[in-house]
Amino acid sequence: EIVLTQSPGTLSLSPGERATLSCRASQSISSSYLVWYQQKPGQAPRLLIYGTSSRATGIPDRFSGSGSGTDFTLTISRLEPEDFAVYYCQHYGSFLLTFGGGTKVEIK
Amino acid sequence: QVQLQESGPGLVKPSETLSLTCTVSGGSISNYYWSWVRQPPGKGLEWIGYIYYTGITNYNPSLKSRVTISLDTSNNQFSLRLTSVTAADTAVYYCAGRDEYFYYMDVWGKGTTVTVSS
């Protein structure tokens, strides 16, 4: 069973800064099956990135994803006020879904 | 545009069975995998399981012995049953869907809070 470890647990940044979030898999995974979601308080998760680097419909281009093997990254190039939220990576494999523990991006 | 709405009791007693239903509107239940995901207070997301529109299911191994997900195609609904609940099952429960050709969940319900308490 794949385990996804996200780091850091919390990222304290100011609007306009760059955010780099990490998702590490316990073993090599296909980049096709790595997904990122954003969740704001009191809301359901929202799909951001699928297939490691493809933005979902309506997601601004300041969000980008990259990685391969066991190491994947979500980058927010310039934080907007609405980007402060919790971000989860998720993997699909062997008919099972796994979420990482999440990274909270908070206002510094 | 497909929309999902969870429904069910907000309070369940310990050792009893939690039952939730998700109603799919604005589209067909076909050609999708339908999942349940939960989130304990202040914690992260946990996938519970999914059902394909043909009835095929897969469950999180950690919950498999207590979970059943079923489909009611005539009413465009799918349901979750979780038996022998404890306080650890207190969470917001989300239903979500993914197209059969993709590996991401792109439609989510708003979530429903279930508290396990006597």
Contacts between the chains, C-beta under 8 A, distances in Angstrom:
chain1	res1	chain2	res2	distance
A	1	B	61	6.9
A	32	B	103	6.8
A	33	B	103	5.0
A	35	B	103	6.9
A	35	B	104	4.4
A	35	B	105	8.0
A	37	B	45	7.8
A	39	B	45	7.7
A	43	B	110	7.8
A	44	B	94	5.6
A	44	B	96	7.8
A	44	B	108	4.0
A	44	B	109	6.6
A	44	B	110	5.8
A	44	B	111	5.5
A	45	B	37	7.8
A	45	B	45	6.6
A	45	B	94	7.6
A	45	B	96	8.0
A	45	B	105	7.8
A	45	B	108	6.2
A	46	B	108	7.6
A	47	B	104	5.7
A	47	B	105	6.8
A	47	B	106	4.8
A	50	B	102	6.9
A	50	B	103	7.1
A	50	B	104	4.1
A	51	B	103	7.7
A	51	B	104	8.0
A	56	B	104	7.7
A	56	B	106	6.7
A	88	B	44	6.7
A	88	B	45	5.7
A	90	B	45	7.8
A	90	B	47	7.9
A	90	B	104	7.5
A	92	B	103	4.1
A	92	B	104	7.7
A	95	B	58	4.6
A	96	B	47	7.5
A	96	B	58	6.5
A	96	B	60	7.0
A	96	B	61	7.5
A	97	B	35	7.1
A	97	B	47	4.1
A	97	B	50	7.4
A	97	B	60	8.0
A	98	B	47	6.9
A	99	B	37	8.0
A	99	B	44	6.1
A	99	B	45	4.4
A	99	B	46	6.8
A	99	B	47	6.4
A	100	B	44	7.5
A	101	B	44	4.9
A	102	B	44	4.6
A	102	B	45	7.4
